[in-house]
Amino acid sequence: MIELQSVSKRFGASAVGPIDLSIPERARIALVGPSGSGKSTVLRLIVGLIEPDDGVIKVFATPLTAASAIDLRLQMGYVIQEGGLFPHMHANANVTLVARHLGWPAARIAQRLEYLRDLVQLDRAVLERYPLQLSGGERQRVAMMRALFLDPPLLLMDEPMGALDPLIRHSLEQDLRRIFDELNKTVVLVTHDLEQAALLAHEIVVLRAGHIEQRGSWSDLERAPCNHFVRDFVAAQMRVPLQG
């Protein structure tokens, strides 16, 4: 599904890579690490928003290049922090934008819209509002609808719940897990939250300073960290028991 082969990207004095990463079809992978570890850069490389300085990226066995990126993106759903919705368009128009551009019939758009609205559990009235009139959780659900509208096999999410308060985040996490189970798509999630990664992903990839430190399940990271960094990163996010 996704292959990164000796991929590097440099930004002045900082750099990501070289990275080798293989993500099979229908896998759910979480990229985690501290700020500046390169996890969002890896996701942006996969989406084709930035080009690598070295190495090869393949998506659906097709090399990702400037020429192929536009067609490949039609097979990807992309969700960013706070949704990234166009503020001058109501939610309905945001969700259906690409389908209308591609010339989908109105009946097909309406059917897909209703299915996704039910999937993410939004009231119909919410879709008639503008992004500034929506709560953070509503914006993320609308952004999820937009990402899924063309029914892409690949879903990419960059800190989608980073700006939400804990109660809204918890509710959305539970719904995302249900959605992932129902749709069974390939998912690549960027998060700084190991608990969220453990809930939503099959495997976790830990990055530091642009390199992969360890890849494995939550149990692997907790029970057999490969080095002191991974051990300390996991320990720092363990919940402190409440005192009686």
C-alpha positions as CSV (number, residue, x, y, z in Angstrom):
1,M,0.0,0.0,0.0
2,I,2.7,2.6,1.1
3,E,6.4,2.2,0.8
4,L,9.0,4.7,1.9
5,Q,12.5,3.7,0.6
6,S,15.5,5.6,2.1
7,V,13.4,8.8,2.2
8,S,15.0,12.0,3.5
9,K,13.8,15.6,3.7
10,R,16.0,18.4,4.9
11,F,14.8,21.8,6.4
12,G,17.9,23.9,7.0
13,A,19.7,22.4,10.0
14,S,17.0,19.8,10.7
15,A,16.2,16.7,8.7
16,V,13.9,13.7,8.5
17,G,15.4,10.4,7.5
18,P,16.6,8.4,5.8
19,I,13.4,6.4,6.6
20,D,12.3,3.0,5.4
21,L,8.7,2.3,6.2
22,S,6.2,-0.2,4.7
23,I,2.5,0.0,5.5
24,P,0.4,-2.9,4.2
25,E,-3.2,-2.7,3.0
26,R,-5.8,-2.3,5.8
27,A,-3.2,-1.7,8.4
28,R,-3.7,1.0,11.0
29,I,-0.5,2.7,11.9
30,A,0.1,5.5,14.4
31,L,3.2,7.8,14.0
32,V,4.2,9.1,17.5
33,G,7.0,11.0,19.0
34,P,7.9,14.3,20.6
35,S,7.6,17.7,18.9
36,G,10.1,17.9,16.1
37,S,10.4,14.2,15.7
38,G,9.3,14.3,12.0
39,K,6.0,12.5,12.3
40,S,3.9,15.2,10.5
41,T,6.6,15.6,7.9
42,V,6.4,11.9,7.1
43,L,2.6,12.2,6.7
44,R,3.0,15.2,4.4
45,L,5.5,13.3,2.3
46,I,3.0,10.4,1.9
47,V,0.2,12.9,0.9
48,G,2.6,14.5,-1.6
49,L,2.4,18.0,-0.1
50,I,6.1,18.1,0.1
51,E,8.7,16.2,-2.0
52,P,11.6,14.2,-0.6
53,D,15.1,15.3,-1.2
54,D,16.2,11.6,-1.5
55,G,14.5,8.3,-1.7
56,V,11.3,6.9,-3.3
57,I,7.7,6.9,-2.0
58,K,5.2,4.5,-3.5
59,V,1.5,4.6,-2.9
60,F,-0.7,1.8,-4.3
61,A,2.6,0.6,-6.0
62,T,2.8,3.9,-7.9
63,P,5.9,6.2,-7.4
64,L,4.7,9.4,-5.9
65,T,5.9,12.3,-8.0
66,A,4.7,15.8,-8.9
67,A,3.0,14.3,-12.0
68,S,1.2,11.4,-10.1
69,A,0.4,13.2,-6.9
70,I,-3.0,14.7,-8.0
71,D,-4.4,11.4,-9.2
72,L,-3.1,9.6,-6.1
73,R,-4.6,12.2,-3.7
74,L,-8.1,11.3,-5.1
75,Q,-7.5,7.9,-3.4
76,M,-6.5,9.4,-0.1
77,G,-8.6,11.0,2.6
78,Y,-6.7,13.7,4.6
79,V,-7.7,15.1,8.0
80,I,-5.7,17.8,9.8
81,Q,-5.9,19.5,13.2
82,E,-9.1,21.6,13.6
83,G,-10.5,20.1,10.3
84,G,-9.0,22.6,7.8
85,L,-12.5,23.5,6.5
86,F,-13.0,26.4,4.2
87,P,-14.6,29.2,6.4
88,H,-16.6,30.8,3.6
89,M,-18.5,27.5,2.8
90,H,-21.1,25.8,4.9
91,A,-20.3,22.3,6.1
92,N,-22.4,20.6,3.4
93,A,-20.4,22.5,0.6
94,N,-17.1,21.6,2.3
95,V,-18.0,17.9,2.4
96,T,-19.2,17.6,-1.2
97,L,-16.7,20.0,-2.8
98,V,-14.5,17.5,-4.6
99,A,-17.4,15.2,-5.7
100,R,-19.2,18.2,-7.2
101,H,-16.0,19.2,-9.0
102,L,-15.7,15.7,-10.4
103,G,-19.3,15.9,-11.7
104,W,-21.0,13.4,-9.5
105,P,-24.8,13.3,-10.0
106,A,-26.8,15.1,-7.4
107,A,-28.6,11.9,-6.3
108,R,-25.3,10.1,-5.7
109,I,-24.0,13.0,-3.7
110,A,-27.1,13.1,-1.6
111,Q,-26.9,9.4,-0.9
112,R,-23.3,9.5,0.1
113,L,-23.8,12.6,2.3
114,E,-26.6,10.8,4.2
115,Y,-24.6,7.7,4.7
116,L,-21.6,9.6,6.1
117,R,-23.7,11.9,8.2
118,D,-25.1,8.8,9.9
119,L,-21.7,7.2,10.1
120,V,-20.1,10.2,12.0
121,Q,-23.4,10.8,13.9
122,L,-24.1,14.4,13.0
123,D,-27.5,16.1,12.9
124,R,-28.6,17.3,9.5
125,A,-28.8,20.9,10.7
126,V,-25.1,20.9,11.5
127,L,-24.3,20.6,7.8
128,E,-26.1,23.9,7.0
129,R,-23.8,25.8,9.3
130,Y,-20.4,27.5,8.6
131,P,-17.2,26.2,10.3
132,L,-17.1,29.1,12.8
133,Q,-20.6,28.1,13.9
134,L,-19.5,24.6,14.8
135,S,-17.9,23.1,17.9
136,G,-14.4,21.6,17.6
137,G,-15.9,18.1,17.7
138,E,-18.4,19.0,15.0
139,R,-15.7,20.5,12.7
140,Q,-13.7,17.3,13.0
141,R,-16.7,15.1,12.2
142,V,-17.4,17.3,9.1
143,A,-13.7,17.0,8.1
144,M,-14.0,13.2,8.5
145,M,-17.0,13.2,6.2
146,R,-15.1,15.3,3.6
147,A,-12.1,12.9,3.8
148,L,-14.3,9.9,3.3
149,F,-16.6,11.3,0.6
150,L,-14.9,9.7,-2.4
151,D,-14.6,6.4,-0.4
152,P,-10.7,6.4,-0.6
153,P,-8.9,3.2,0.5
154,L,-6.3,5.3,2.4
155,L,-7.1,7.7,5.3
156,L,-4.4,10.0,6.7
157,M,-4.9,12.0,9.9
158,D,-2.5,14.6,11.3
159,E,-3.2,15.3,15.0
160,P,-7.0,15.4,14.3
161,M,-7.9,15.7,18.0
162,G,-5.0,17.8,19.2
163,A,-7.1,20.9,19.8
164,L,-10.1,19.3,21.5
165,D,-11.0,19.3,25.1
166,P,-10.7,15.9,26.9
167,L,-14.4,15.0,26.9
168,I,-14.9,15.8,23.2
169,R,-11.7,14.0,22.3
170,H,-12.7,10.9,24.2
171,S,-16.1,10.8,22.4
172,L,-14.5,11.3,19.0
173,E,-11.8,8.6,19.7
174,Q,-14.5,6.1,20.5
175,D,-16.4,7.0,17.3
176,L,-13.2,6.8,15.2
177,R,-12.5,3.4,16.5
178,R,-16.0,2.3,15.5
179,I,-15.6,4.0,12.0
180,F,-12.3,2.3,11.4
181,D,-13.7,-1.1,12.3
182,E,-16.7,-0.6,10.0
183,L,-14.8,0.7,7.0
184,N,-11.6,-1.4,7.3
185,K,-9.4,1.1,5.5
186,T,-5.7,1.7,5.6
187,V,-5.1,4.4,8.3
188,V,-2.0,6.4,9.1
189,L,-2.5,8.6,12.2
190,V,-0.1,11.2,13.5
191,T,-0.5,11.8,17.3
192,H,1.6,12.7,20.3
193,D,-0.8,10.7,22.5
194,L,0.3,7.1,23.0
195,E,-3.0,6.2,24.6
196,Q,-4.9,7.4,21.5
197,A,-2.4,5.5,19.3
198,A,-3.0,2.3,21.3
199,L,-6.7,2.7,21.0
200,L,-6.9,3.4,17.3
201,A,-3.9,1.7,15.7
202,H,-2.7,-1.9,15.2
203,E,0.9,-0.8,15.3
204,I,2.8,2.2,16.6
205,V,5.9,3.8,15.0
206,V,8.0,5.8,17.4
207,L,10.1,8.6,15.9
208,R,12.9,10.8,17.3
209,A,14.8,13.4,15.4
210,G,13.6,12.3,12.0
211,H,14.4,8.6,12.5
212,I,12.3,5.5,13.5
213,E,13.3,4.2,16.9
214,Q,10.8,1.3,17.2
215,R,7.8,-0.2,15.5
216,G,5.4,-2.5,17.2
217,S,2.2,-2.9,19.2
218,W,1.5,-1.0,22.4
219,S,2.4,-4.2,24.3
220,D,5.7,-4.3,22.5
221,L,6.6,-0.7,23.4
222,E,5.5,-1.1,27.0
223,R,7.1,-4.5,27.7
224,A,10.1,-4.5,25.5
225,P,11.2,-0.9,24.6
226,C,14.3,-1.0,22.3
227,N,16.2,1.7,24.1
228,H,16.1,4.3,26.9
229,F,14.3,6.9,24.7
230,V,11.4,4.6,23.9
231,R,11.2,3.5,27.5
232,D,11.2,7.1,28.8
233,F,8.7,8.2,26.1
234,V,6.3,5.5,27.1
235,A,6.8,6.1,30.8
236,A,6.1,9.8,30.5
237,Q,2.6,9.1,29.1
238,M,1.6,6.4,31.6
239,R,-1.3,7.5,33.7
240,V,-0.5,8.3,37.3
241,P,-2.8,6.3,39.6
242,L,-5.3,8.3,41.6
243,Q,-4.5,8.5,45.3
244,G,-7.2,7.1,47.5
